[in-house]
Amino acid sequence: MNSSGGSALIMSSETSLLIVDDDIEMTDSLCDILEDSGYDVEVAADGFKAMERVKARAFDAILMDIKMPGINGVKTYKEIKVIRPEAAVMMMTARVVVIARPPTAMPSKMAIIEPGAVM
């Protein structure tokens, strides 16, 4: 449990990660760094491939870009949570992203995600 009462993901060399991003250079760099650190890493270039991989196996954590062609990261996240509700998904972005929220979710109707943010 972490200090806020939720469970914390503890990373170890046996940790399996799925990186979902259409930016090949970013994916290659992140994959190299994580594999050099001993993590078991798989890559998906889009949301559809990510869903296929998640159906085939459980991952300890999924690092996913928000802005992708075809099906974006937010929609992919929702589909992954249907397939594997326990999946730990971290959203990443290199761009400013504005997401419309239902009025009941936040006092304001928009959430702005800054470049480089991890949610």
SULFENZI-V375483 format. One line per field, one symbol per residue. ss: DSSP state (h for helix, s for strand, l for the rest). Layout:
BEGIN
ss: ???
END
This chain:
BEGIN
ss: lllllllllllllllssssslllhhhhhhhhhhhhhlllsssssllhhhhhhhhhhllllssssslllllllhhhhhhhhhhhlllllssssllllsssslllllllllssssllllsl
END
